């Protein structure tokens, strides 16, 4: 199931055309990344390798079939003596005798029983295939979190540019009013200079925010599998989900969290390794057979031609009687590794619950502070409008006006930061619950 989930991401992503010609939402950015991100493509390919390896042939459950053959020719000077003739010995001398030899063989071997070791090897390969699927999902989830982080970073910098631009507009309006008051004799030259300095400071912040925005966009484009030279615009609305329930997240995490599932599979594979080691105590029963063809031709000696062909078959059994207690040592080590894997699983479960609880606390805190900043923003706007009116009447100083202006900018910036943090907490909770791709 997990493997199919990791592999189906590609088909899921194909429903969305990966175009950047129009403003894209967070959901659309994720879909483009699922289709084009290079790390995700590598993760999918790795799963396919593990799927190819998890075969009954690699586990030794299929017979082995091999063929061999050869041809040999030799030219030799040969002297042969054998009994016969008047002297009792007949000699034969052949110079440059040409001898040839031809052989061919087809061999088959099949393990009938090895203590079910080949069966456990196959189960281990299937386990590793599933681990690769989960590891791929973990890689995909981590990559998607990075995509989301870069998306939110671009969004935050877009807000920073907007806030800086609005601050510049207020500073320009303030500077113009100060100049008008200076011409009427209601302000000093120092007031004009202060207004110009503040406008320059706002302009510097605008340029810096613009630069950060350009860099953030290039980072996002790489995560989307696009070229960094391309243009991209984002939909600025980032909805928050305030309805997440802690108990539901913990329950989902205990079942679906990729790291926890990997720990379970690793423990299961350690158990399979122990069974494979124990299978080595049993005898190995094998079935073998072959068809052989041999042809020899000689120009010297009594034997001139020889040709044989036929089938050979049988059953063999082998058992390891003693190997210096190596097998027992391997079994003992496998038992210890199984205990360690179970301890690791328990530690992963406890750490997961802790991480969920910590993130949920951050999520709730960020939502609370964000809502508080909404109230602060309304207050800051009212304060600025009132200060602006009093400034026009000459009842507040340049410093008071600037402070009211900065208050709005600070509150807006805090809201951006808190909203980004709340969204990241939400996304990370989805990741821990194993529901990120689904969401």
Secondary structure, DSSP 8 states (H G I E B T S, - for coil): -HHHHHHHHHHHHTTS----SS-B-HHHHHHHHHHH-HHHHHHHHHHHHHHHH-STTTTT-S-EEEEEEEEEEEEEEEEEEEE-STTSEEEEEEEEEEEEEEEEEEEEEEEEESTTHHHHHHHHHHHHHHHHHHHHHHHHHHHHHHHHHHHHHHHHHHHHHHHHHHHHHHHHHHHHHHHHHHHTTSS-HHHHHHHHHHHHHHHHHHHHHHHHHHHHHHHHHHHTT--TTS---B-------TT--HHHHHHHHHHH-HHHHHHHHHHHHHHHHHHHHHHTTS-EEEEEEEEEEEEEE-SSSS--EEEEEEEEEEEEEE----STTHHHHHHHHHHHHHHHHHHHHHHHHHHHHHHHHHHHHHHHHHHHHHHHHHHHHHHHHHHHHHHHHHHHTT-S-HHHHHHHHHHHHHHHHHHHHHHHHHHHHHHHHHHHHT-TTT-
